[in-house]
Amino acid sequence: MENTEITKSWEKARNICIVKTLAKLGHFPSRTTEKEAWFLSPLRSETQASFSVSLHKNLWYDFGIGKGGSTIDLIMLMKSFSVKEALEYLKNDTETFSFSPSKPEDRLEQAEIRILDVELIYLQGLVDYLKSRKIPLEVGNKYCKQIWYGCRGKRFFAIGLQNQQGGWELRNKYFKTSSSPKTFSFFERDSNQLIINEGMFDFLSLATIDEDLVHNSDCIILNSLAFLRRIKMLIPKYEKVLIYLDNDPAGTKAASSLLKQFDNVTDCSISYSDYIDLNEKLKAERSLILK
């Protein structure tokens, strides 16, 4: 009897809409097509959406880690739950979030994010999140803010990094998103040296590792490799340009392209060659110190 009940619970949970489940957890699509919704991965840090959800099959796939599956599989990974814990977690959503294949004409609407308040970082959840990424609170408050924002009638909070056009990159332990307009962030200090980081936590990690280097340089945080084309015109203005891109195929390709185009560019990824990015190196090294 117990096995029968578990089987029924499993079947119901598998039919819970992945897109709605992600929305409940604060993750919204970066773009949608007739067949798929694309998200910034809820399982890892990234700046370009490579997490796909099939709107017809109700299945997800994360191209960055090569894994996919049902709603149950996703919750197990996101929450580090067992099957039983995942089923219990999803139990209340079996009716509300039930999945039915979308019609070709159906489109997911991009969720509008409204910035409600901007202040210093003080909420314990965000302080703990910075701590988990090995970023000191003083570094977080120097470059970022605590952001309250509204989305789909709900209120959320996040660590925010403002970009050149007034939009915000938003991060907390459970989700990552951004407000419009989306573009790169730029800290100008009238320096003859430029640092280019790929994402928010790469930049905060560098500021933690080498405060003087960041303080004495102009700094660009791309917030997406797609914005490289927007900042290329700035590169010739500097005597030296240090790039800290991710050690993944996209980051390596972008770095190679910049090295071919500009003589003043230095690829600094060798300093964290054993890690995917600077924050992974920082977390690993600080964890070893604490042991």
N, C-alpha and C positions, 0 to 999 in steps of 0.2 A: 504493500500500500504506500509506504514511504517513498519507494522508488518511483511509483506512478505519479505521486504528487510532485516530486522533483522534476520528472520529465515534463509534466504540464507547465510547471513554473519556467523551465528552460525554454520551452516553445513560445510561451507568452513573452518572455524577456527578449528572445531573439527578434521578435516582431516590434519591439519598441524602436521608434524612429531615432536614428543616430543623430541627425541634425538637431532635433528638439532636445535630445539628451545633452548634446554639446552646448546648446543655447542655455540650458538650465545651469550649466557649469561655467557660463560666461565666455564661451567660444562661439564666434560668429563667422560666417564665410567671408573670405576676402574677395571671392568672385564665384559666380555660378554659370553653368551652361544648362542646356536642356537635360543633360544626362548626369552631371556631376556638380557637387559643391566642393570648393577648394578652401582649406583652412590652413593657417599657421599651425603647425603640429602641436597638439596638446601634450605630447609625450616628450618633447625636447625643445631646445631653443633654436629658432631659425628666423630669418628675415624674409624669406620667400616661401609662399604657400606651396607645400609639397605633400599635404595630407588630403587625400581625396575620399569623398563619400559618394557612392553610387545612389542616385535618387530613384532608380528603378529597382535595384536589388537590395538596398538598405545594407550595404557592406562598406567598410572603410579599408583604406590601404595607405600606409605611411611609406613613401618612397625613400625617405631618408634612412630608415632602419630596415626596410624590406619586410615589414610585417603588416598583417591586416586581419580582418575577421568581422564578427558580429558586434552588437552592442555589449554583450557580455564580455567578450574578449577585450574590448576597449576599456570598460570599467575595471576589469581585473588589472590591466596595465597601469591605468591612470591612478588608481587608488591602492595598488599592491594588495588586492583582495584575492581571496580564494574564490572558487566557483560559488560556494554556499554564501559567502559574504556579498558577492556581486549580485546574486539573485535576490538576497534580502534587501540590498540597496535599491534595486530596480523594481521591487515589488509594487510600490505605490504608483509607479508610472505606467503600468501595463495597460490601463484604460486611457489615461490622459495623453500619453505619447505613442499610441498605437500607430503602426506604420501601414500605409497603403501606397502602392506604387504611384508615383506622380504621373500625370498626363504630360504629353510632350509640350503642351502649351503652358504648363505650370512653371512658374519661376519663383525662386526664393528671393525675397526682397532684401537688399543690403540693409542691415540694421543701422539706424542713425544714432550716432553717439553724440550726446550733448555734455559739454564740460560744465559742471555745476560749481565747483570750488577748487581753488589752487592754494596749497599751504605747505608748510614744512612737514617733513615726514616724521610722524610720531606714533601712528597706530602700531600696536605691538605686532600685528600680523605682517605688516610691511617691514618693520624693523627685523623681525625674525627671518623674513624672506631674504633681506640683504645679508644677514648673518649667514644664512645657508649657502649663499653665493660667495661668501668670504669678502664681502664689501663692507668696510666700516661705515657706520651711520654718517659720520662727518663728510665722507666722500660722496655718499648718496645725496645728502642735503646740499652739497656744494654745486652739484650739476643737475639734480633732479628735484621734483616736487611730489608731494602727495596730492593725488588728483581724485576728486569725487566726480563721477559722471553718471548720466542717466542713459539707459538703453532699454527699449521695449517696456517702458513703464517701471523699470526696476532701477535701483541705485547701487552703484558699485564703487570700489576704491582701488587705486593702483598706484604704483610708482610711475611717474611720467617724465619723459624727456621731450622737451619742446623742440620742434623743427623750425626751419627758416621761414616758413609761411604761417606759423602759429598753431599748427596741428601738434598732436601729442602721440608719442609711442607709449603704450600703456602695458605694464607688466605687474603681475603678482604671482603667488605660488601656483595658482590654479589655471591661469589663462594669460593670453597675450593678444592684444588688439591695437588699434590705432584710431585716432580721430582724424577727420578731414580738415584741411588738405594734408596729404602725406607727401613728404619729401625728406631731404637730408637735414641733419642738424649741424650747426657750424659755430664753433667758439673761436672768435678772432681776437688775437692779442698783438697784432702788428709784428709778427715774427717772420723771419725768413725761412722758417722750417714748418712744414705741414705734416700732420699725422692723419692718416685715414684708417678708421676702424669700420668694421662691417656692421656691428650692432651695439646696442646700449650697454650690455654687460661686458662686451669686449673693451669698450672705452672705460667703463668704471673699473675694470680689472687693471688696465694699464695705469690709470690714475692711482690705484692702490699699490701697484708694483713699483712704479717710478713717478712719484708725484712731481719732481722737478722737471722731468721730460715733458709731461703734459702741461705743466704750468708755463713753460717757456716756449711752447709751440702753438701754432694755430691748429685746431682739431676739427675734423669732419667725421661725423658718424653717418654712414650711408643710409641706415635703416632699411635698406634693400639694395642689392647689387644692381638693380635696374636703374638706380640713380647715379651710377658711375658716369653715364654720358652727360649728366648735368654739371658735374664738377670737373670734368677733364680740362675745361678752359682755364681753371684756376691753377692747375699744376705747373705750367711754365713760369708762373710768377714767383715761385719759390726756389731757393738755392738747393734745398733738400726736401724730399718727400718720403716719409716712412709709411709703408703700408702694412697693416696687420689684418689680413683677411683670413677666413676660415680655411683650414686644411681639408677641404672637401673638393670634389671635382669643379664645382662652380667657382669657389674661391681661388683655386689654383689656376683655373683658366683666366679669370679676371686679372690676377696678379701677373701672369705671363704676358697678357695683352698690354698692360701698363708698362712693364719692363721693356717691351719692344718699341713702344711709342715714345717713351721719355727717358732721357739720360740721367735725370736727377732723381729717379725713383729707386728706393731700396726696399727689397722684400724682407720683412722682419719675421716672417712666419717660421723661419728656421729656429727661432728662440723658443718655440713651442711645437716643434715638429712631431713630438710624441703625442700630441693632443689635437683635438678637433679645432679648438680655439683658445684664446687667452684665458677665458674664465675657467675652462676645464683644467688648465695648467695651474691657475691660482688655487682652485679648490683642492686639487690633488696635493700641491705642495704645502698648503696651510694645514691640511688634514694630517700630513706626515709629521709636521712640527708639533701638533697637539698630542700625538701618540707617545 
